[in-house]
Amino acid sequence: MGNEIVEKYFEHADFAAQGKRALAEIIAKTGFQPEGEIFRGQIYDDDKVASLVYKGVWRDRPAVLKIQGLRPEIDEIEMIGVFNGQNKSSAIRLPEFYGGSKWDERAGYGYLFLEYVDAPRIYQTPFADRKQMDDFCALYQEYKTNCLRKPFFPKEPNERSSLVFTAQRVSHWTRIAQTKGHLTEVGVENVERFLSLAGRHLPSIKMEFMHGHLTSEDIIKLPGNGYVLMSNLFWSYRPECYDVAFHLWYGLKSLRDRNMAVAQIKGYLQDWLEAYKRIPVIAQDADFARKFDMVMAERCLGALLVDIQNQHYADDREKYVGHLTGIFQELFGYFADKLEIM
């Protein structure tokens, strides 16, 4: 059973106010000295805060405090322990775990102290250059061969089928879009087209255990050839190739240059595909391109239904929403058209 976050959109109460009390309690209990909030985990909306992350000092060393307000199925502390127990990579590690407390029902939260890693991300969104692509590919080969030696937990029934798993997610996104008044006629047509393609393609695409949130923001590049993986609450089962598509979707939805044309983006994605083909674990998969196109179609559909409408824009929100909607609509059509003829 993986940790469900997005799926709890309708049941999760905002943790922001309770988080202030939790921080005060943790400070009193542990002596943590906060220097400022550095991340706020939200389930799409500003009033759906699920976690709070602070930088500060704990026991005389720089540290990060993560307060988890949304009860996880598997605690991040457990995830870190299992990963460290089986990781055989000398290049990839997690931030050092200093201490904490698993989610407590009476308190209404859990917390953990982690090493503060002062190093850059593997690349800055929205785009990576060729050298950064090569860095990601080197990391990916190492992660697939020396970190993912075995799953951390068994599959739930809905995680045994890519089709069942994905159809449930699409149903959830559709419900959110409808509730928020964002479900257009084109959106309904996109869902219908995607589910038709999913019925054809997903039964032959396996579910695999992986880091379910492998974005450029979650990979810290250390001096030399080392990497630190963040967001370790999200190890989970996903359709094959999800982890090579996810960071691309994440980067593109952060695009703010309204002069960027879809043709340029397609060229960028093609550069990534050529880089991926040089990764040994991908090169041996003759069906990689179809799997990648299927996952990218899913990512584009998710962007259109929920992500674009529910992210922060400093200004000109409607213009950015319109521009990104146009880009992801074209990209969805691009991947769907390819899947139609496969």
Backbone hydrogen bonds in HBPLUS format (Angstrom, degrees):
<---DONOR---> <-ACCEPTOR-->    atom                        ^
c    i                          cat <-CA-CA->   ^        H-A-AA   ^      H-
h    n   atom  resd res      DA  || num        DHA   H-A  angle D-A-AA Bond
n    s   type  num  typ     dist DA aas  dist angle  dist       angle   num
A0008-LYS N   A0005-ILE O   2.96 MM   3  5.52 160.2  2.00 115.6 122.2     1
A0009-TYR N   A0006-VAL O   3.10 MM   3  5.57 148.8  2.20 125.8 124.2     2
A0011-GLU N   A0008-LYS O   3.17 MM   3  5.39 137.8  2.35 104.0 115.7     3
A0012-HIS N   A0008-LYS O   3.03 MM   4  5.82 142.1  2.17 163.6 166.4     4
A0015-PHE N   A0049-VAL O   3.04 MM  34  5.21 147.1  2.15 128.5 137.6     5
A0019-GLY N   A0015-PHE O   2.65 MM   4  5.65 140.4  1.80 153.5 166.3     6
A0020-LYS N   A0017-ALA O   3.25 MM   3  5.60 139.0  2.43 103.9 113.1     7
A0022-ALA N   A0018-GLN O   2.90 MM   4  6.23 158.2  1.95 150.7 157.9     8
A0023-LEU N   A0019-GLY O   2.86 MM   4  6.04 157.7  1.91 146.6 151.6     9
A0024-ALA N   A0020-LYS O   3.11 MM   4  6.35 161.9  2.15 145.2 149.7    10
A0025-GLU N   A0021-ARG O   2.97 MM   4  6.23 155.7  2.03 150.8 157.6    11
A0026-ILE N   A0022-ALA O   2.91 MM   4  6.14 158.7  1.96 152.4 158.2    12
A0027-ILE N   A0023-LEU O   2.91 MM   4  6.11 161.3  1.94 153.8 158.8    13
A0028-ALA N   A0024-ALA O   3.03 MM   4  6.21 161.1  2.07 144.6 149.6    14
A0029-LYS N   A0025-GLU O   2.93 MM   4  6.09 147.6  2.04 142.9 152.2    15
A0030-THR N   A0026-ILE O   2.80 MM   4  5.79 158.1  1.85 153.5 158.4    16
A0031-GLY N   A0027-ILE O   2.87 MM   4  4.97 150.8  1.95 133.0 139.5    17
A0033-GLN N   A0057-VAL O   2.88 MM  24  5.09 166.8  1.90 154.2 158.1    18
A0057-VAL N   A0033-GLN O   2.95 MM  24  5.09 151.2  2.03 130.3 139.1    19
A0035-GLU N   A0055-LYS O   2.70 MM  20  5.61 167.0  1.72 154.3 150.5    20
A0055-LYS N   A0036-GLY O   3.02 MM  19  5.77 162.1  2.05 171.2 170.6    21
A0038-ILE N   A0053-VAL O   2.84 MM  15  5.75 163.2  1.87 144.7 150.5    22
A0039-PHE N   A0053-VAL O   3.37 MM  14  5.02 148.1  2.48 137.1 131.8    23
A0053-VAL N   A0039-PHE O   2.94 MM  14  5.02 155.2  2.01 157.3 150.8    24
A0041-GLY N   A0051-SER O   2.93 MM  10  4.83 144.5  2.05 127.5 136.9    25
A0050-ALA N   A0041-GLY O   2.67 MM   9  5.46 173.1  1.67 157.9 160.4    26
A0051-SER N   A0041-GLY O   3.30 MM  10  4.83 155.0  2.37 129.7 130.1    27
A0043-ILE N   A0048-LYS O   2.91 MM   5  5.32 158.7  1.96 139.7 145.5    28
A0045-ASP N   A0043-ILE O   2.81 MM   2  5.76 142.1  1.95 105.3  94.3    29
A0048-LYS N   A0045-ASP O   3.08 MM   3  5.20 149.4  2.18 115.7 113.8    30
A0069-GLY N   A0050-ALA O   2.80 MM  19  5.16 139.5  1.96 147.4 158.4    31
A0070-LEU N   A0050-ALA O   3.12 MM  20  5.10 133.0  2.35 145.0 142.9    32
A0052-LEU N   A0067-ILE O   3.00 MM  15  5.22 155.7  2.06 144.4 152.3    33
A0067-ILE N   A0052-LEU O   2.78 MM  15  5.22 174.3  1.78 166.6 168.5    34
A0054-TYR N   A0065-LEU O   2.80 MM  11  5.11 160.8  1.84 150.0 156.6    35
A0065-LEU N   A0054-TYR O   2.81 MM  11  5.11 162.3  1.84 150.3 156.4    36
A0056-GLY N   A0063-ALA O   2.95 MM   7  5.47 150.6  2.03 163.5 161.1    37
A0063-ALA N   A0056-GLY O   2.88 MM   7  5.47 160.2  1.92 143.8 142.9    38
A0058-TRP N   A0061-ARG O   3.00 MM   3  5.56 164.4  2.02 157.6 155.8    39
A0061-ARG N   A0058-TRP O   3.26 MM   3  5.56 145.3  2.38 105.4 114.3    40
A0064-VAL N   A0114-LEU O   2.82 MM  50  5.09 156.7  1.88 148.3 153.0    41
A0114-LEU N   A0064-VAL O   2.84 MM  50  5.09 159.0  1.89 147.5 154.6    42
A0066-LYS N   A0112-LEU O   3.01 MM  46  5.49 166.2  2.03 158.6 163.0    43
A0112-LEU N   A0066-LYS O   3.06 MM  46  5.49 145.3  2.18 143.8 154.3    44
A0068-GLN N   A0110-GLY O   2.79 MM  42  5.17 159.8  1.83 146.5 152.6    45
A0110-GLY N   A0068-GLN O   3.10 MM  42  5.17 147.1  2.21 133.0 143.1    46
A0078-GLU N   A0075-ASP O   2.99 MM   3  5.31 124.6  2.30 104.1 117.4    47
A0079-MET N   A0075-ASP O   3.11 MM   4  6.54 155.5  2.17 147.9 155.1    48
A0080-ILE N   A0076-GLU O   2.95 MM   4  6.18 163.7  1.98 154.8 157.5    49
A0081-GLY N   A0077-ILE O   3.15 MM   4  6.35 156.9  2.20 141.1 147.3    50
A0082-VAL N   A0078-GLU O   2.95 MM   4  6.23 163.4  1.98 159.1 162.4    51
A0083-PHE N   A0079-MET O   2.95 MM   4  6.13 167.6  1.97 154.1 158.0    52
A0084-ASN N   A0080-ILE O   2.97 MM   4  6.11 171.9  1.97 152.4 154.9    53
A0085-GLY N   A0081-GLY O   3.03 MM   4  6.11 140.3  2.19 139.3 150.1    54
A0086-GLN N   A0083-PHE O   3.13 MM   3  5.56 148.4  2.23 109.4 117.9    55
A0087-ASN N   A0083-PHE O   2.87 MM   4  5.76 136.2  2.06 158.5 171.5    56
A0088-LYS N   A0146-ASN O   2.99 MM  58  5.16 170.9  1.99 158.3 157.0    57
A0227-TYR N   A0091-ALA O   2.76 MM 136  6.09 150.7  1.84 168.3 168.9    58
A0093-ARG N   A0227-TYR O   3.07 MM 134  6.46 151.0  2.15 147.4 155.8    59
A0229-LEU N   A0093-ARG O   2.94 MM 136  6.36 153.8  2.01 153.6 161.4    60
A0115-GLU N   A0096-GLU O   2.82 MM  19  5.05 145.0  1.94 147.9 156.5    61
A0098-TYR N   A0113-PHE O   2.87 MM  15  5.27 160.1  1.91 142.7 146.4    62
A0113-PHE N   A0099-GLY O   2.66 MM  14  5.31 168.7  1.67 165.7 164.8    63
A0101-SER N   A0111-TYR O   2.77 MM  10  5.38 156.8  1.82 148.4 155.1    64
A0111-TYR N   A0101-SER O   2.92 MM  10  5.38 157.0  1.97 150.1 157.7    65
A0104-ASP N   A0109-TYR O   3.02 MM   5  5.65 166.8  2.04 123.9 125.7    66
A0108-GLY N   A0104-ASP O   2.73 MM   4  5.78 150.4  1.82 153.0 163.0    67
A0221-LYS N   A0120-PRO O   2.85 MM 101  5.84 158.7  1.90 159.7 166.7    68
A0122-ILE N   A0219-ILE O   2.92 MM  97  5.73 140.6  2.08 159.8 157.8    69
A0133-MET N   A0129-ASP O   2.88 MM   4  6.19 148.1  1.98 152.0 162.2    70
A0134-ASP N   A0130-ARG O   3.01 MM   4  6.31 157.1  2.06 147.7 153.1    71
A0135-ASP N   A0131-LYS O   2.97 MM   4  6.31 149.3  2.06 142.7 151.7    72
A0136-PHE N   A0132-GLN O   2.94 MM   4  6.22 160.7  1.97 148.6 152.8    73
A0137-CYS N   A0133-MET O   2.94 MM   4  6.22 160.6  1.97 151.6 157.1    74
A0138-ALA N   A0134-ASP O   2.94 MM   4  6.17 153.7  2.01 147.9 154.6    75
A0139-LEU N   A0135-ASP O   2.98 MM   4  6.24 162.8  2.01 151.8 156.5    76
A0140-TYR N   A0136-PHE O   2.82 MM   4  6.06 156.9  1.88 150.9 157.8    77
A0141-GLN N   A0137-CYS O   3.07 MM   4  6.28 162.9  2.10 149.7 152.3    78
A0142-GLU N   A0138-ALA O   3.22 MM   4  6.41 164.0  2.24 148.3 152.6    79
A0143-TYR N   A0139-LEU O   2.80 MM   4  5.98 161.1  1.84 156.5 162.5    80
A0144-LYS N   A0140-TYR O   2.92 MM   4  6.04 159.8  1.96 151.8 156.3    81
A0145-THR N   A0141-GLN O   3.13 MM   4  6.20 144.4  2.27 141.0 149.8    82
A0146-ASN N   A0142-GLU O   2.85 MM   4  5.64 163.4  1.88 152.6 156.8    83
A0147-CYS N   A0143-TYR O   3.28 MM   4  4.85 142.3  2.43 112.3 120.7    84
A0148-LEU N   A0143-TYR O   3.09 MM   5  6.35 152.5  2.17 166.0 172.8    85
A0159-GLU N   A0156-GLU O   2.86 MM   3  5.19 149.4  1.96 113.2 123.4    86
A0160-ARG N   A0157-PRO O   3.27 MM   3  5.57 167.1  2.29 111.3 113.9    87
A0165-PHE N   A0161-SER O   2.98 MM   4  6.09 172.7  1.99 154.9 157.2    88
A0166-THR N   A0162-SER O   2.94 MM   4  5.88 165.2  1.96 143.3 148.0    89
A0167-ALA N   A0163-LEU O   2.90 MM   4  5.91 162.6  1.93 149.6 155.1    90
A0168-GLN N   A0164-VAL O   3.07 MM   4  6.19 155.4  2.14 148.5 154.3    91
A0169-ARG N   A0165-PHE O   3.22 MM   4  6.53 153.2  2.30 142.4 149.4    92
A0170-VAL N   A0166-THR O   2.93 MM   4  6.21 162.6  1.96 156.5 160.8    93
A0171-SER N   A0167-ALA O   2.96 MM   4  6.13 155.2  2.03 144.0 150.8    94
A0172-HIS N   A0168-GLN O   3.02 MM   4  6.25 150.9  2.11 143.1 150.8    95
A0173-TRP N   A0169-ARG O   2.90 MM   4  6.23 163.3  1.93 156.0 159.7    96
A0174-THR N   A0170-VAL O   2.91 MM   4  6.05 160.8  1.95 149.0 154.6    97
A0175-ARG N   A0171-SER O   3.04 MM   4  6.23 153.7  2.12 142.5 149.2    98
A0176-ILE N   A0172-HIS O   3.04 MM   4  6.36 156.6  2.09 150.1 156.1    99
A0177-ALA N   A0173-TRP O   2.88 MM   4  6.17 170.1  1.89 158.7 160.7   100
A0178-GLN N   A0174-THR O   2.90 MM   4  6.06 156.5  1.96 147.3 154.0   101
A0179-THR N   A0175-ARG O   2.91 MM   4  6.05 160.8  1.95 148.1 153.4   102
A0180-LYS N   A0176-ILE O   2.96 MM   4  6.17 153.5  2.03 153.5 160.3   103
A0182-HIS N   A0177-ALA O   2.72 MM   5  4.84 152.2  1.80 158.0 155.2   104
A0181-GLY N   A0178-GLN O   3.16 MM   3  5.08 157.2  2.22 100.2 106.9   105
A0188-VAL N   A0184-THR O   3.02 MM   4  6.41 152.1  2.10 148.5 154.6   106
A0189-GLU N   A0185-GLU O   3.04 MM   4  6.36 156.8  2.10 145.9 152.3   107
A0190-ASN N   A0186-VAL O   2.83 MM   4  6.13 151.3  1.91 149.3 157.6   108
A0191-VAL N   A0187-GLY O   3.00 MM   4  6.28 159.9  2.04 149.7 154.3   109
A0192-GLU N   A0188-VAL O   2.98 MM   4  6.24 165.0  2.01 152.0 155.9   110
A0193-ARG N   A0189-GLU O   2.93 MM   4  6.10 159.6  1.97 148.3 153.9   111
A0194-PHE N   A0190-ASN O   2.84 MM   4  6.00 164.0  1.86 153.0 157.9   112
A0195-LEU N   A0191-VAL O   2.91 MM   4  6.08 170.3  1.92 156.7 158.9   113
A0196-SER N   A0192-GLU O   3.13 MM   4  6.26 149.4  2.23 140.2 148.1   114
A0197-LEU N   A0193-ARG O   3.07 MM   4  6.38 159.9  2.11 150.9 155.7   115
A0198-ALA N   A0194-PHE O   2.71 MM   4  5.96 156.5  1.77 155.2 163.4   116
A0199-GLY N   A0195-LEU O   2.97 MM   4  6.08 153.5  2.04 141.2 146.8   117
A0200-ARG N   A0197-LEU O   3.05 MM   3  5.17 130.7  2.30  98.0 111.3   118
A0201-HIS N   A0197-LEU O   2.90 MM   4  6.11 161.8  1.94 158.3 163.4   119
A0202-LEU N   A0198-ALA O   2.89 MM   4  5.14 149.5  1.99 132.3 142.4   120
A0204-SER N   A0201-HIS O   3.35 MM   3  6.13 153.1  2.43 119.6 125.3   121
A0205-ILE N   A0202-LEU O   2.90 MM   3  4.96 168.4  1.92 116.1 118.8   122
A0240-GLU N   A0206-LYS O   2.91 MM  34  5.83 144.5  2.04 171.2 169.9   123
A0208-GLU N   A0238-ARG O   2.71 MM  30  5.48 171.2  1.71 158.5 156.9   124
A0238-ARG N   A0208-GLU O   2.84 MM  30  5.48 157.3  1.89 154.0 157.1   125
A0210-MET N   A0236-SER O   2.81 MM  26  5.64 159.7  1.85 159.6 164.7   126
A0236-SER N   A0210-MET O   2.85 MM  26  5.64 162.4  1.88 167.5 172.0   127
A0212-GLY N   A0234-PHE O   2.94 MM  22  5.15 146.6  2.05 121.2 128.9   128
A0215-THR N   A0213-HIS O   2.87 MM   2  5.80 131.0  2.12 111.2  96.0   129
A0218-ASP N   A0215-THR O   3.00 MM   3  5.20 147.1  2.11 103.6 113.6   130
A0219-ILE N   A0216-SER O   3.45 MM   3  5.40 168.6  2.46 103.6 105.1   131
A0230-MET N   A0218-ASP O   2.83 MM  12  4.64 166.1  1.85 139.5 140.9   132
A0220-ILE N   A0228-VAL O   2.89 MM   8  4.99 174.5  1.89 152.1 153.7   133
A0228-VAL N   A0220-ILE O   2.91 MM   8  4.99 149.2  2.00 137.2 145.9   134
A0222-LEU N   A0226-GLY O   2.84 MM   4  4.94 159.6  1.88 133.9 137.6   135
A0234-PHE N   A0231-SER O   3.39 MM   3  6.24 172.0  2.40 121.6 123.5   136
A0242-TYR N   A0239-PRO O   3.08 MM   3  5.72 151.6  2.16 145.0 146.0   137
A0244-VAL N   A0241-CYS O   3.19 MM   3  5.43 142.4  2.34 103.6 113.6   138
A0245-ALA N   A0241-CYS O   3.24 MM   4  6.47 132.6  2.48 145.2 157.7   139
A0245-ALA N   A0242-TYR O   3.22 MM   3  5.22 138.5  2.41  96.5 108.1   140
A0246-PHE N   A0242-TYR O   2.88 MM   4  5.86 149.4  1.98 153.6 161.3   141
A0248-LEU N   A0245-ALA O   3.09 MM   3  5.40 128.3  2.37 104.2 117.9   142
A0249-TRP N   A0245-ALA O   3.12 MM   4  6.47 162.1  2.15 159.9 164.5   143
A0250-TYR N   A0246-PHE O   2.95 MM   4  6.16 161.9  1.98 151.3 156.9   144
A0251-GLY N   A0247-HIS O   3.01 MM   4  6.10 152.8  2.09 136.6 142.9   145
A0252-LEU N   A0248-LEU O   2.96 MM   4  6.18 166.6  1.98 153.9 157.3   146
A0253-LYS N   A0249-TRP O   3.03 MM   4  6.20 156.0  2.09 154.0 159.1   147
A0254-SER N   A0251-GLY O   3.08 MM   3  5.35 147.9  2.19 104.3 114.2   148
A0255-LEU N   A0252-LEU O   3.11 MM   3  5.23 163.7  2.13 108.0 112.3   149
A0260-MET N   A0257-ASP O   3.18 MM   3  5.69 167.5  2.20 115.5 119.0   150
A0264-GLN N   A0261-ALA O   3.08 MM   3  5.44 127.1  2.38 104.5 116.8   151
A0265-ILE N   A0261-ALA O   3.28 MM   4  6.71 152.9  2.36 145.1 152.7   152
A0266-LYS N   A0262-VAL O   2.85 MM   4  6.16 159.1  1.90 157.9 163.4   153
A0267-GLY N   A0263-ALA O   3.08 MM   4  6.29 153.1  2.16 141.4 148.3   154
A0268-TYR N   A0264-GLN O   2.97 MM   4  6.27 150.8  2.05 143.9 152.0   155
A0269-LEU N   A0265-ILE O   2.89 MM   4  6.20 161.6  1.92 155.5 159.7   156
A0270-GLN N   A0266-LYS O   2.92 MM   4  6.13 148.3  2.03 143.4 152.5   157
A0271-ASP N   A0267-GLY O   3.01 MM   4  6.31 147.1  2.12 143.0 151.4   158
A0272-TRP N   A0268-TYR O   3.14 MM   4  6.56 149.5  2.24 144.7 152.7   159
A0273-LEU N   A0269-LEU O   2.98 MM   4  6.33 154.6  2.04 146.0 153.0   160
A0274-GLU N   A0270-GLN O   2.99 MM   4  6.28 156.8  2.04 151.0 156.3   161
A0275-ALA N   A0271-ASP O   3.05 MM   4  6.30 150.8  2.14 142.0 150.2   162
A0276-TYR N   A0272-TRP O   2.77 MM   4  6.06 158.8  1.82 155.9 162.1   163
A0277-LYS N   A0273-LEU O   3.07 MM   4  6.28 149.8  2.16 145.6 152.4   164
A0278-ARG N   A0275-ALA O   3.07 MM   3  5.55 156.6  2.13 111.0 118.4   165
A0279-ILE N   A0276-TYR O   2.89 MM   3  5.36 166.0  1.91 118.5 122.9   166
A0282-ILE N   A0279-ILE O   2.95 MM   3  5.37 138.6  2.13 114.4 126.5   167
A0283-ALA N   A0279-ILE O   2.77 MM   4  5.86 163.3  1.80 164.1 169.3   168
A0285-ASP N   A0282-ILE O   2.93 MM   3  5.35 164.4  1.95 118.0 123.0   169
A0288-PHE N   A0285-ASP O   3.22 MM   3  5.42 159.9  2.26 117.0 116.0   170
A0291-LYS N   A0287-ASP O   3.28 MM   4  6.55 167.6  2.29 157.3 160.9   171
A0292-PHE N   A0288-PHE O   2.84 MM   4  6.03 165.4  1.86 163.6 168.1   172
A0293-ASP N   A0289-ALA O   2.96 MM   4  6.14 163.4  1.98 148.7 153.0   173
A0294-MET N   A0290-ARG O   3.00 MM   4  6.21 153.4  2.07 147.4 154.6   174
A0295-VAL N   A0291-LYS O   3.01 MM   4  6.30 162.4  2.04 153.3 157.3   175
A0296-MET N   A0292-PHE O   2.87 MM   4  6.07 160.0  1.91 154.2 160.5   176
A0297-ALA N   A0293-ASP O   2.94 MM   4  6.08 148.0  2.04 140.9 149.1   177
A0298-GLU N   A0294-MET O   3.10 MM   4  6.40 152.8  2.17 142.0 149.1   178
A0299-ARG N   A0295-VAL O   2.88 MM   4  6.19 156.5  1.93 150.7 157.1   179
A0300-CYS N   A0296-MET O   2.90 MM   4  6.08 157.6  1.95 146.8 152.6   180
A0301-LEU N   A0297-ALA O   2.96 MM   4  6.15 155.3  2.02 145.7 152.6   181
A0302-GLY N   A0298-GLU O   2.96 MM   4  6.21 161.9  1.99 150.4 155.1   182
A0303-ALA N   A0299-ARG O   2.98 MM   4  6.23 153.5  2.05 144.4 151.7   183
A0304-LEU N   A0300-CYS O   3.02 MM   4  6.28 157.0  2.08 147.7 153.1   184
A0305-LEU N   A0301-LEU O   2.94 MM   4  6.18 154.6  2.01 154.0 161.1   185
A0306-VAL N   A0302-GLY O   2.93 MM   4  5.91 170.5  1.94 153.0 156.1   186
A0307-ASP N   A0302-GLY O   3.24 MM   5  6.39 168.2  2.25 138.6 141.7   187
A0308-ILE N   A0303-ALA O   3.02 MM   5  5.47 176.6  2.02 142.7 142.8   188
A0310-ASN N   A0306-VAL O   3.18 MM   4  6.14 130.7  2.44 144.3 157.4   189
A0310-ASN N   A0307-ASP O   3.11 MM   3  5.17 136.1  2.31  97.9 110.3   190
A0319-LYS N   A0316-ASP O   3.11 MM   3  5.45 120.7  2.48 105.6 120.0   191
A0320-TYR N   A0316-ASP O   3.10 MM   4  6.40 162.5  2.13 161.1 166.2   192
A0321-VAL N   A0317-ARG O   2.84 MM   4  6.06 166.4  1.86 160.5 164.9   193
A0322-GLY N   A0318-GLU O   2.90 MM   4  5.99 158.4  1.95 141.4 147.6   194
A0323-HIS N   A0319-LYS O   2.91 MM   4  6.09 157.8  1.96 145.4 151.6   195
A0324-LEU N   A0320-TYR O   2.87 MM   4  6.02 175.2  1.87 158.8 160.1   196
A0325-THR N   A0321-VAL O   2.87 MM   4  5.90 153.4  1.95 143.9 152.2   197
A0326-GLY N   A0322-GLY O   3.05 MM   4  6.22 156.7  2.10 143.5 149.1   198
A0327-ILE N   A0323-HIS O   3.04 MM   4  6.37 158.3  2.09 149.1 154.9   199
A0328-PHE N   A0324-LEU O   2.88 MM   4  6.07 176.6  1.88 158.5 159.2   200
A0329-GLN N   A0325-THR O   2.86 MM   4  5.88 146.1  1.98 143.7 153.4   201
A0330-GLU N   A0326-GLY O   3.10 MM   4  6.26 160.7  2.14 145.0 149.5   202
A0331-LEU N   A0327-ILE O   2.93 MM   4  6.19 157.9  1.98 149.7 156.7   203
A0332-PHE N   A0328-PHE O   2.81 MM   4  5.85 155.0  1.87 140.0 146.9   204
A0333-GLY N   A0329-GLN O   3.04 MM   4  6.27 162.1  2.07 146.3 150.8   205
A0334-TYR N   A0330-GLU O   2.87 MM   4  6.09 149.8  1.96 143.9 153.0   206
A0335-PHE N   A0331-LEU O   2.98 MM   4  6.27 165.1  2.01 157.5 158.4   207
A0336-ALA N   A0332-PHE O   2.85 MM   4  5.95 160.4  1.89 150.8 157.6   208
A0337-ASP N   A0333-GLY O   2.81 MM   4  5.82 156.2  1.86 145.2 151.3   209
A0338-LYS N   A0334-TYR O   3.28 MM   4  6.49 154.0  2.35 138.7 145.0   210
A0339-LEU N   A0335-PHE O   3.01 MM   4  6.27 156.0  2.06 147.9 154.5   211
A0340-GLU N   A0336-ALA O   2.93 MM   4  6.14 141.1  2.09 146.1 156.6   212
A0342-MET N   A0339-LEU O   3.30 MM   3  5.19 159.4  2.34 100.1 106.2   213
